[in-house]
Amino acid sequence: MWITGALVGILVFLLVVVAPAVVGRRLLGVRAGVVRIAAAGTCGLAVSGGLFGPRLEKSGELAPLLSLMVGVGMLASMVVLVSLDVMLPVGSVRPLGWVRSVRGRIARARRYSQVVRIAARHGLGPYLRGRRRAPAVRHELLARELRQALQAGGTTFVKLGQLMSTRRDLLPEVYVEELSLLQDQVAPAPWNEVEAQVREGLGAPLPDLFASFEQVPLAAASIAQVHAAVLHDGTEVIVKVQRPGIPELVERDLDIVGRLAAALADRTAWGRGLGLEELARGFAVALREELDFRVEGRNMTSVRRAAQARGGSGVTVPVLYGRLSSERVLVMSRVEGTSLGKAVPDDERHGAELAETLLTVLLDQIMLDGVFHADPHPGNILLQPDGRAALLDFGSVGRIDAGLREAMGGLFLAVDRGDPLALREALLEVTDRPEDVDEQRLLRALGQFSARHLGHGSAPDVEMFSDLFRLVADFRLAVPPEIAAVFRALATLEGTLVRLSPGFNTLEASRAYASARMADRLGPQKVRDTARDELIALLPVLRRLPRRLDRLGGALEEGRLGVNVRLFADPRDRRVAGELVGRVVHALVGIFLGFAGLELLGMDSGPRVSEGLGLYGLMGCNLLLLSAAIVLRTVYVTSRPMD
């Protein structure tokens, strides 16, 4: 007997609680799990029970009111599901995830508080809150405070400052110069942690992989440190080991950087003008790639192969040992030499030749290969005993496609010719232009720029690029990340070349390089090769052209020429049109059922279902409930964007 009672109870629960919620979810098309369905069904039962419970107790007639109870329960369940989806979208609330992340949230809050205290200690608090101090602070002092605050912030903030120091298109020169002084040197990690990191990263003990491994690192930075080692075949290699615990620290700080950037962009005009949110996103992507040594290994191999395809580049690129490398350990051939930060060329002529070679190599990587070293500061370049240079640290590598390389060539050529019209076209081609850009005003501004920096007797200098970047910002021309990486690499290399040859003019050499490359492209052999390649590509079209022209002429002569236009040929257009028609139909059906229900409720005649309830009234109530459900679904679906 008790089994029968339990089954009846389960069936009643499914019919009165679960079924209305499931049907309501299907009508709405909303995603909902078991918890939401149970909550919605319970609310629906409570509403329908509250409305019809007293009447059932008085009359005792369940059958006439069952459809109304189910309908009211379904409508209430739909309202609850819509409310939950609006206030708490599916996936936004994960109780188990909250419990697991409590410690992480506490650590992030503590770190956030620490960062804010560092900023306040260096006088940057008013800027974080969107207010300026009074009296105004000199830019020199503010730049120094910013550098010291970033230095105190640790690894991520030092990296952010180093990135900002290369964005002359965003920051005044005084900030660029001050932020370029940021140092990324820390004490080495303990040997036992380094050994465990290598063993875990490569899956074997050190003696099985290396004949010897120097415990004292050659250099130590905030993200990684490098050790000298020897393979079992006697090959000398360099092992780059990521510091333990760095990924977690960087991820926590990147979250704080993103939140600070969003807050500054929301509160301050200068934050929006600098595009801090976009800058923070790009920085986060670049830093995460730098943490994955497999990316650096692929970058190193790409640069090396591209140089080999051109027949050599004049600089040395280390050889990657892929089988001994992983996400946190990188093994490469050892290159002997002295960092350019400490090295001294043999003489002035050697320094000038080395500077010209490095610039040519970088420009070849940009203009010919499409993959280039994006951080050529003195610490990433070695001067070898034979006088040649070697490139190191390929964690930051830029990539530029053929279209942008072509546009960059046009920009260099326009600068070399001092042609404002060509400069405008090239500039609009390499930047993301807004729809309302005033091209005539831009042309006049570029004319003034050309007269000031590109006229006869004027020598190009760093101020030229500063003015160009300021002009780009004034006209809201967004510089793509690839192009920004190019100018960042050139700006970084400029400081390196000045160390080698104090009188070296980077911009003049770049102009000469662009002219030489353009002259090479316009040479007789190159023109013949280009014409041949284009002709080969056009041959299939030219072969079909006479036949198609003959068909077109025949159709025109006979009056059979017509144009066939197919509406909604794209499946996406058909889907959007179908959704719009469906929404209109649902709205009309809901309105019709509502009016029909009102008409039935107003009819007093007809058979009686129970005392005080007629058949037409019962049907009218059900139609009104169905109408309300359809209208609610239509409103909910309309409020969501189309896919």
N, C-alpha and C positions, 0 to 999 in steps of 0.2 A: 504493500500500500504506500509505504513512504517513498519507494522508488517512483511510483506513478506520480505522486505529489511533486517530487523533485523535478521530474521531466516536464510536468505542467508548468512549474515555476520557471524553468529554463526557457521554455517556449514563450511564456508570457514576457520574460525579460528580453528575449531576442526580438519579439514582435513590437513591444512598446518602447524599449530603450534603444536597442542596436539598430533595428531596421529603419526607423525614421532618420537617424543620424547618417547611416550608410547611404540611403536614398538621397538625403540632402547633400551629402558630399559629392555624389555622382552628378546631381543636377548642377551644382556649382562648378564642378571641375576643379576643385581645390585639393591640394595634397594635404593629407591628414593621416597621422598614425593612430595606433590603438588608443593611446592616452587621450588624444583630442576627440576621437569618436566617442569614447566612453564619457568624457566630460560633456560633450555636446548632447549626447543621448540622455544623460542624467538631468541636464538642465531642461531639455525638452519634456522629460517625464514630470519634472517638478512643475513646469508651467501648465501642462495639460491636466495634471492631477489637481493643481490648485484651482483650475477653472471648472473642471467637471466632477471633482471628487464630491463636493456637497450634493450635487444633483444626483449622483449615483447612490449616495447613502439614502437620499430621500425617496427616489423612485425604484432603485434596485434594478433598473433596466440597462444592461451593458451593451447589448447588440446595437441599438439605434445610435448610441453615442460613440461607438468604437471608431468609426471612420473619422469623426471629428477629433477624437483624442489623438489618433495617429497623425492627422493632418496638422493639428496645432503643435504636436511634438516635433514633427518634421520641420515646420516653419521656425520654431524656436531653435532647433538644432542648427538650421542653416544660419540664423542670425548669430549664434554663438561661434560657428566655424568662421564666418566672415570677420567677426570682431577679433577672433584670435589671429587670423591671418594678417589683419591690418596692424594689430598691436605687436604681435610676436610672430613674424614670418617663420615658416618651416625651416628648421636648421639653425635658427638664431638662439634657441634655448636648448642647451644640452646640459642637464643637471650633472651627469657624470663628468663631463668635460670641465664644468665649473669646479667640481671637487678636486679634480686632478690639477687644475691650473691655479689653485689658491696660492701655492708657494711662489709660482711664477709671477702672479699679479702683485704679491707683496714685494717681491724683489724688484719688479719694474717700478712700483710706486716709490720704493726707497731710492732707486737709482734716479728716477725723475726728480725727486726732491733734491738729490745731491747735485744734479745738473743745474737746477734752478738756483741753488745756493751758490754754485760756482759763478753763474752769470751775474747774480746780484753782487757778489764780492768784487767783481771786476766792473761794476757800474753799468751792466747791460740790462738790469731788471726793467727799467722803464720802456726799453725797446721791445722786450718780450710781451709787455702788457699793451703795446700799441701806443704808448705815450712817449714824447720826447722830453728830455731834461731841459731845465732852464737854469742858468743860461746855456746857450748852445755849446757843445763840446767840439773842439777842433778835430778834424778828421784824423790827423796824425795820432792824437791821443786815443781816439775811439778805435782806430785800427790796431794799436798796440794792445789795448784792453781785450779786443776780440781775439787776437792771436794768443795771448796768455790764457784766456778762458778756454779756448779750444785745446791748447796744450795740456791744461789741467784736466780736461774732460776725458782724455785717454785715447785709445786706439782709433775708434770710429770717428771721433771728432777731429783728431789730427788728420786723418785721411780726408775728411770733409773739407777742412781748411786748405789742404794741399790741392784738392780739386778746385776750390773757389779761387785759389791763387793763379789759376790758369785761365779764368774766365774774364778776360779783359772786355768782353762784350757786355758784361753784367756789372762789374765793379770798377770804381775809380782806381787810378794807378797807385795811389797811396795804400790802398787795401791790398792790392796785388803784391806790391813789394813787401809789405809787412807779413802777409800770410806765407810768402815764399820762404820765410825764415823758420817755419815749423820743422821740428826735428822728429824723426821716428826711430829713436834709438832707446833701447831698454836693456836691462840686465838679462843675461842668458837664463833660460829655463834650466832647472836641475837636470843632471845627466840621467837619473833614473826615469824621469818623466819622458825625456827625449827617447831613451832606449825603448820604453814601453810603447811610445807612439809609432816608432819605426817598426817594431815587431808586430803591432796590431795592424798597421797600414799595409805591410808587405806579407804578412801571414807566415813569417819564419823568423827564427832568432838571427841576430846580427852575424855570428860566425858562419852561418850557412850562406849568407848573401855577400859578405865582404871579407876580404883578407885582413883588412885593418880599417878602423873607424876612429877618427879623432874625436875625443870627447869635448875638447875645447872648441867652440864654434869660431869660424872665421869672422862672422858678423851676426848680430842679433837685432831684429826689429820687433815691432809689436805683434806682427802676425806670424812670422816665421823666423827661423835662424838656419844658417848654412854651415855644414860640416864637411871637412875633407875626408875622403875614403878611398880605398883601393879595392878593385874587384879581384877575384881569384885568378884572372888571367893577367893581372899586373896593370890593368888600365886605371889611371887616376881619374876619379870622378868627384863631383860635388853633389852632396845630398841636402836638399832643402826640406826641412821638417817643420810642419805647422805646430805652433805652440798649443799645448793641451788646453781645452776649455775655451778657445778663442771663438768658435762658431756661436756658442750660446751667448757669450758676452756681446758679440757683434750684432746678433739678431735682436737682443734686448735694446741695444743702443740705436739700431736702425728704426725700431718701432718708436722710440722717443724722438728721433730726428724727424720722422714722418709726422708725428703729432705736433711737434713744434712748428714745422713748416706749414702745416694746415692751419694752425692757430694764427701764425703771423700773416699768412695770406688772407685770412678772414678778418683780422683786426687792423692791418696796416696797408696803406696804399703802396709803400715801397716793397712790401712782401709780395703783393700781387704783381707789381711792375717787374720784379726780378723773376717771377715765375718760380717761387720757392718750392711749390708742390712738385712741379715737373722736375726741377733740379734734384729734389730729394729722391724721387722715384728712380731717376737715372743713376744717381749715386748708389742707391741700394742695389740695383741690378749689377753695376760694375763691381761693387765690393763683394757681393755674393760670388761672382765669377772669380774674383781674386782668391777667395777662400777655397775654391775647387781647383787643385793643382792639375787635374786632368785637362781643364780648359787651358791653363798655361802651357801644358805639354803640346796640345794641338796647335796653339798659337805659334809656339816655337817651330814646330815642324812646318807649318804653313809658310812662315817667313823664310825659312831655310830653303824649302822647295821652290818658292817663287824666285829667290835669288839665283838658285842653280839653273832654273829655266831661262833666265836672262844671261847665263854664262858667268855668274859671279857678281858680287856687289862691292868688293873692296873692303868689307868688314867680315869679322868672324862671328858665326852664330853657333852656339853649343849644340852638340848632338844629344838628342833625348834617348834615354834607355827606358823604353816603354814597359818592358816586362818587370822592371824594378820600380815602377812609379804607380801611384794610387792617388786617391782624392786628397790625402794629407801628406804624402811623401813624394818628392820629385827628385829623380836621379838624372844627371846630365854630365857630359864630358867636362873635364876641368880645363879652364882657360887661364893660363898664367898671365899676370899683368897687374897694373896698378890703377886704382880708380882715378878717373879724370879729376876728381875733386882734390887729389893729392899729387897727381902726376904732373911733370913739367916736360913739354916738348923739347927735342934736341936743340932747336933754334927757332927763330921767327919764321923762317921759310917752312920748316916742318910743321909748325903750328897752323900756318895758313893752309897748307896742303891737307892736313888732317881735318880742319874745319870744313873745307870745301868738299872733301870726300864724305864726311858725315851728312852734310846737307844734301848732297846729290843722292846718297843712299836713301835718306828719308823721303825725298821728293820722288825718287824712282818707285819706292814702295807705295806711295800715295797715288801717283799718276799712272803707273804701269801695272803694278801688281794688284792694287786694291786692298792690300792688307799691310799694315804698318805698325811700327812700335809707337805706342801712344804716350809713353812716359820716358823720353830719352834725357833724363837729368844726369849730372855727372856721376852719381853713384851707380847708375845702370850701364855705364860705358867704361871699359877697361882699355888702357894703353899697354899693348903687348911689348915684350922685349924687342921684337923686330920692327917696332914703330907703327904697326897697324892697330886699328881699333877693333874691339869686340863688343857686341851688344848682349846685355844680360836682362833678366827679369821680364818675361813676356806675359806677366799677369794682366797687363793692360795693353790690349791691342785693338786698333781701330780697323773697321772694314768699310769700304766704300764701293758702291756698284759702278758699272761702266757709265751709266747716265750721269751720275754725280761727278765722276772723274772728267767726263767731257765738259760738264758745266764749270768745274774748277779750272780746267785749262782755259776756257773762255774768259773766266774772271781774271786769271793771271795775265792773259793777253790784253784784256781791256785796261788793266792797271799799267801794263808796259806801254800801251799806246796813249794813255791819258784821254781816252774817248768816253765822255759822260754817257752818251747814248748806249754804247756797247756795255759800259759798266752797269747801267741800269738793267739792261736785259739779262746780263750774266748774274747780277745780284738777285733779281726776281726768280731766276731759274734755280739758284742754289738755296733759296730760303722758302719758307712756307708763307706765302703772302696772304694778308687779310683781304676780304672781298671789297672793302671800301678804301683801299690804298689810293692815294692821289698820285698818279704816275707823273703828271706834269710837275708837281711840286717836288717829287723825288728827283726828277731829272734836273731841276734847278739846283737842288741841294747837292747833287753829285757834281754838277758843273762847278759850284763853288769849291767843293772838295778837290776836284781835279786841278783847279787853278791854284789852290793853296799848296798841294802836295805833289802834283804830277806835272807841273809846268816846267818850262825851260829853266835850268839853273837850280831847281829844287832837288834836294836829295831825300830819298825815302828814309823814314826812320820809324821808331816805335810809335810816335805820336800819330803817324798816319793811320795805323791800324786802330788806335784808340778812337780817333775821330770817326773812322768807318764803322766801328762797333756802336758808337754813340748814335750815329745816323741810323743804323739798323734798328736800334732800340726806339728811337724817336718815331719811326714809321711803323712800329709794331711788326716788323718782319721777323718771324720766328726762325732762328737758326736750327736746322735739324741736328740731332746728336752726332751724326757722322761728320758733318762739316765742323761742328764745334770741336770734335776730337782732333780734326786736322789742324785747326788753328791752335788748339791747346798743345799739340805735339810740336808745332813750329815755334810757339812761344817758349816752351820748355827748352827746346834745342838751342834757341837763340842765346839763353844764358850760358849754356854749355859751350857754345862756340866762342863766346866772348872770353871765356877762361883760356881757351887754346890760343886765340889770336885776337888781342884787344882791338885791333883796327878792322876786324872782319865785319863787312856790311851784309847782314843776312838778307835783308829785303832786296838789295841790289843784286846779290847772287841769285835770289829766287826769280827775279825778273829776267836775268840772263838765262837761267835754266828754262823758263817758260818760252822765251824767244827761240832758244836752241831746239827745244822739242817741237815747237810749231814749225820751224824751218825744216826740221827733219821730216815732219809729216807732209810738208809741201814739196819735198824733193821729188825729182823725176821718178825714181824707182818706187818710192812710197805711193805716189799718185797713181802709177800704173798698177801697183798691187791692189790699192783700194778700188780703182775702177774695175779691175778684173773680178774682185770679190763681189762687188755690187752687181755686175753684169751676170755673174753666175747665179746669184740669188734671184735676179729678175727673169732669167731665161724661161722658167715654166710659165710665168705670166705672159711674157711676150709671145710664147708659142700658142697660147690660147686666145690671145687678143684678136687676131684677124677673124677667127670663126665667130667669136662673140659679136664683133662689130657687124659682120654679115647678117647674123640673126637679128640684131637690133634694127639694122636698116631695112631688112625684109618685113619685119613686123610693123615698122613705121609706115612703109610704103603701102601695105595692105590694110592699114587701119586697125591692126590687132594689138597695138602697143597699149598696155595698161599697167596700172600699179595696184598690187595686191597688198592691202594693209590688214593685218590680223590683230584685233584687239585681244588683250590678255593672253598674248603668246607666252609670256613668262609665267611659269607655275606659281611664282611668288605673288604676281599680280592677281592670278585667279584665286589664290588662297585668301588674300586680303579682301577681295571683292566678295568672296563667299562668306567670310566672317562678318562683313558689314551687313550683307543681306540677311544672314542668320540672326544677327542682333535685332534688326528692324522687325523681322517676322516674329521673333520671340516677344518683343515689346508689344506688337499689335495683338498677338494671341493673348498675352497677359491682360491687356486692356479690355479685349473682347470678353474674356472669361469674367473679369471683374464686373463689367456692366451686366452680363447675363446673370451673375450671382445676385446682384442688387435687384434685378427685375424679379427673380424667383423669390427673394426674401420679401418683396412687397406684395406677393400674392397670398391672400388668406384662404383661398379655396384649395381643394385637393384633399387626398386621403391623409389621415393622421397616422403618424408612426408611433407616437406615444402621447401621453397627456401633455398638452402645451407645445408639442412639436409636430409640425406638418411635414409631409414628404417634400414639398417644394422648398420649404424653409431649410430642411436638411441638405437638399441638393444645392441651394444657394450658398449655404455656409461652406460646403466643400469646394464649390467653384471659387468663392472668394479666397479660401486658403490656397488653392492651386494658383490663382491669379497672383496672389502675394508672393508665392514661391518663385513663379516665373519672372516677375518684375524684379525681385531681389537678385535672381541669377543674372538678369540682363544688366542691372546696375553694377553688379560686382565684376562681370566680364568686361563691361565697357570701361570701368575704371582702371583696368590693367592694360599695359601697352601691348600692341600686336607684335608677334614674333617676326 
